[in-house]
Amino acid sequence: MRTCTEVVSAEGDGHLERLTLRDNASGETETVDTQWLFIFIGAAPRTGWLDGVLTRDERGFVLAGPDLVVDGRRPPGWSLGLDPYHLETSVPGVFVAGDARAESVKRVASAVGEGAMAIALVHRYLEKR
């Protein structure tokens, strides 16, 4: 893993074989042999616009489901007689999926799966309300 590093170019014949990287602190470039490249764009949640609306952790990620129940107590203002569903936020009927959710694994496949799961939970929520 390299921080403060920019991918300048990618090369290969039918698949990734090499990357040219630039160290943003020194400006030096280096070409490395590789077959993989992972880009982490969900590390900063960008959820400031939810201040005062949804419960978030100290880093700004949205808390959901079991993470909202502390010492057996539901979140403040929780009006329902049952605990929040797995992806349900501190506002009943509002769900979160993907990188903005606290404790998510920050991978595209997981975010897609959570999105599909959220839809099923929305249906369940609407059936019981």
C-alpha positions in Angstrom: 0.0 0.0 0.0 1.3 3.4 -0.9 -0.1 6.7 0.3 0.5 10.1 -1.2 1.2 8.3 -4.5 -0.2 9.0 -7.9 -0.5 6.6 -10.8 1.1 8.3 -13.8 0.6 5.4 -16.2 -0.5 1.8 -16.5 0.9 -0.7 -19.1 0.4 -4.2 -20.1 -0.5 -6.6 -23.0 -4.1 -7.7 -22.4 -3.8 -7.3 -18.6 -2.0 -5.0 -16.2 1.8 -5.6 -16.0 3.4 -2.3 -14.9 2.5 1.0 -13.2 4.5 4.2 -13.2 4.0 5.9 -9.8 4.8 9.4 -8.7 5.6 10.2 -5.0 3.6 13.4 -4.4 5.9 14.5 -1.7 9.2 14.2 -3.6 8.0 14.2 -7.2 10.1 11.1 -8.0 8.7 8.5 -10.3 9.1 4.8 -10.2 8.0 2.0 -12.5 6.9 -1.2 -10.7 5.8 -4.6 -12.0 2.3 -5.5 -10.8 -0.8 -7.4 -11.7 -3.2 -5.5 -9.4 -4.3 -2.0 -8.5 -6.8 -1.2 -5.8 -8.2 2.4 -5.6 -9.8 3.4 -2.3 -12.2 6.3 -2.9 -14.6 5.6 -0.1 -12.1 6.3 2.8 -13.6 9.8 3.4 -17.4 9.5 4.0 -18.4 13.0 2.8 -21.5 12.9 5.1 -21.3 16.3 6.7 -24.6 17.3 5.1 -26.2 14.7 7.4 -25.3 16.6 10.6 -28.2 16.5 13.0 -30.1 14.1 10.8 -28.5 10.7 11.1 -26.2 9.3 13.8 -22.6 9.0 12.6 -19.4 7.9 14.2 -16.5 10.1 15.0 -15.1 9.8 11.5 -18.5 10.7 9.9 -19.5 7.2 8.8 -23.3 6.5 9.2 -24.2 4.1 12.0 -26.8 1.5 11.2 -28.6 -1.6 12.6 -26.9 -3.3 15.6 -24.3 -0.5 15.9 -27.2 1.8 16.9 -28.3 -0.3 19.9 -26.0 0.4 22.8 -26.4 -1.5 26.1 -29.8 -2.7 24.9 -31.0 0.8 24.2 -32.2 1.9 20.8 -31.1 5.3 19.5 -32.5 8.5 21.0 -35.9 9.3 19.4 -36.3 5.8 18.0 -40.1 5.5 17.8 -40.5 1.8 16.7 -41.0 -1.1 19.0 -38.3 -3.2 17.4 -34.5 -2.8 16.9 -33.3 -1.2 13.6 -32.8 -3.6 10.7 -29.2 -4.3 9.7 -28.7 -1.4 7.3 -31.3 0.9 8.9 -30.1 4.3 10.2 -31.1 6.2 13.3 -34.1 7.5 11.3 -36.7 4.7 10.9 -37.1 3.7 7.2 -33.9 5.3 6.1 -31.2 2.8 5.1 -27.5 3.1 4.2 -25.3 0.9 2.0 -21.7 1.0 0.8 -18.8 3.1 1.9 -20.8 5.7 3.8 -21.8 3.0 6.3 -19.7 2.6 9.5 -17.8 -0.7 9.5 -18.4 -1.5 5.8 -15.5 -3.3 4.1 -15.1 -0.6 1.5 -15.3 -2.8 -1.6 -17.5 -2.4 -4.7 -18.9 -5.9 -4.6 -19.9 -5.5 -0.9 -21.5 -2.2 -1.6 -23.5 -3.7 -4.5 -24.6 -6.6 -2.2 -25.6 -4.1 0.6 -27.6 -2.1 -1.9 -29.6 -5.2 -2.9 -30.0 -6.1 0.8 -31.2 -2.6 1.6 -33.9 -2.9 -1.0 -35.1 -6.1 0.6 -35.1 -4.4 4.0 -37.1 -1.4 2.7 -39.7 -3.9 1.5 -39.8 -5.6 4.9 -40.0 -2.2 6.6 -42.9 -1.1 4.4 -44.8 -4.4 5.0 -44.6 -4.0 8.8 -45.6 -0.3 9.0 
